[in-house]
Amino acid sequence: MKKKGQTGERGKSLLPISSKAKNRTFSRLQGRLAPLAFLAPALIVVTLFFFIPLVMVFILSFTNLDMTNFGILEWWRPANWSLDNYAKIFTNKFFPKILGNTLIYVALTLAFFNVGMALVIALITTHINRQAGFAFRALWLLPRITPVVVYIMMWKALSGPAPMGIINNFLGLLGIGRGEYLLNTHPWVFVILVNGFIGASFGMILFSSAIEAIPKDYTTASKVDGATTWQTIRYVVLPMIKWPLLFVTTYQTLSLLTSFEQIMLLTDGGPRLYQTEVWALTAYHRALTSYFGNTQWGYGSAWAVALVVIGIIMAIIYLRVFKFGELVEEPKIDRL
Amino acid sequence: MKKLRAKSGIMVVALAVGLLLVGGAVSYTQETETVTVRCRAKPPMENWRGDNFLLAAEELNADLKAAGDPRRVEIELIQDNMDWGPYLSEFVLGFGAGEAPDIWLTGHEYIGAQAEAGRIIALDEVLKEFPTFNLIIDGLWDSTTYKGKTWGIPQDAEARPLYFNKALLKKLGWSDAEIAALPGKIEKGEFTLYDMLETAKKAVARGIVELGNGFWTRPKNGPDFTAFYYAFGGKTIDPATGKLVFDTAAGLKYYQFFYDAAQTYGSMGCLGLGWGDAWHPGVSGSKVLFWVGGTWQWAEWAELYLKDLGGEAYMWENFGFGLIPAAEKGDKPNSLTHPLAYLISSQCKYPDLALALIAKVSNYGPNTRHAIASTHLGILKGQTEYKFYKVSRLLSETLYMLDYTTFLPNNPYWGPYSTITYEALAAAVGGEFTPEEAVDFVVDGLQRELGDKVIIR
């Protein structure tokens, strides 16, 4: 006795053809909708809190919406759009300074900390006792997990004038400096240190895991062949962690380009006019702060949109120059 | 007997129920209205700005009850020391969301923009219903007037004196008599801005103060700089059109002064410093010879920075103050007052209650409490004769400065104007602009940002 819906001996369905077609359509539909249903919550959140604001910021960048005309200017009407804000950015007398600051900030932080220091820590901690290496890496994570305001307060205290500032105490012992407030005399050093100490931990984790994944045979073989430590690093380790190196460089460049909160809390772009002001901080300052409250949302948005465009261009260049496609494709041996 | 007891029991219950019903009815007809008061105040000195409303609400409720008005007020006070920029954004965006506070205490220079946007209400008609407001000094109403209407009630005033360090002047060889005579010489126009810089230069040359510490202004953009622009003959507003004005001749002298101060006279090492970590410790710690500050900072230094050394007593011993000197010999010195004002939001449900509360806090007692605690000048006629106001020596000794005071303009575009003129000043101080380049930058920036909303002379 066969029940309804069971398949016959020769694989024939006992259901009428129209029911079969319906079932097939339903299951096909279900197959297509199920992933969408799973994606829906994330899709809604991303649309509401990322895409819509992004489109709004893009539109705002063509308007002169600010605190004085908020509620009056119909910023959504194309008649009120123009390229004036972009013209203002590139003709701003302080534009070269802000651009230069951004390049210095990104290049130095990246070279000395986010990639350089991260690599050094990873190499050292993977070549010492495993537990000690782990503990050392955990210490380097502290700046990243410390709330940013507390972290900056600590740095402000560290760089304070003598006799309160700890750094000044050490410099005094060495006979260096006059005990002045170091954040005012050497702001760039602190901007880079403060950001670098946080940024280094990201690369450190990726590089450490990549180095630990290198089969020990390679390093052992290089030692047997008489390679020095430096030669082992240069010719064995570095080529094998090429992908994480390039990924960290790309990711951290883009991340540094858009980061400003530490600089804002530390120097707020000063102490002298635009001395440590970077692009992202300018966007924030123009759009959201001003002593007398003349926040220029349209103009600030233009700074932000221009930065996004720069970021996208840089990402494309990185992808092309570093040939990311080749790096992530399947090994040729697997394709044979 | 039992019946009597039962009857009286029933009567007691009935009476109780009756009383409850009557009470319920009374309480039912009473309406409690929440009035939101938003104040910016530096704790603990300026807390009376908002705290006075808590006491005023009790008095107003008594008045309402006596008048048979069923309404009662309850205060929701929001008070902190937020920066002015975010403070303004909060109000504007809050208004956009329909959540503006009923009473908003703010700088008078914001009135123009808020009145234009319809976020605050004009008060001319309703002010007449509260005679207390007649007590406010007539001149202060000018600061809350925009396009012929009154939009706010002055809350406090202050002077921005030029402070000097007596101990450092003594080190420079000044006698006690010379130091005591300095405020008078400034008032008569005998001690000019450049005389001050010359003195500062000597102090730097002799190592009495460090390079850059001869003369300081505030470390960031703010109202004080406008007083110097006025000193060089600058104007900020055209009375005929109400438009902002930038005077290039006065501007050039103004930027030349700050350029010279930094490049030649060992001064202006103050721009960009943090208030709490460097500026206040610098001036109160006797590291600076001359500096411009506000009378309210006197209380701040005494309370927060010099309490251990004796507070005000130490300050009277070591600090002196006068007007901001004239630019040329014989000219009039000046000061700048930046009155705060209570504004009433157009989203306020009961403006009459809000105004009644403001009237209560604008009287001698409450206003003097604030004036004394925060060393702000009083705003009421005859307040100097009020017994409890007289106890403050600072307020008495700085009162004459109101005769020389100036104001910021009440113009919606003061914000961009101020940002551009300050950026030029900071660049001149930093040696990035010559005075001429600073003026060109301002003219270019103002024309680009404000177009025909500003007059360049």
Interface residues (C-beta under 8 A of the other chain):
Chain A: M67 T68 F70 G71 I72 K88 K93 F94 K156 G160 Y181 N184 G270 P271 R272 L273 Q275 L288 T289 S290 Y291 F292 G293 N294 T295 Q296
Chain B: D83 W84 G85 P86 Y87 L88 S89 V92 F95 G96 E109 Y110 A113 E116 A117 R119 K220 N221 G222 L271 G272 L273 D277 A278 P412 Y413 W414 G415 P416 S418 T419 Y422 E423 A426 A427 G430 E432 F441 R448
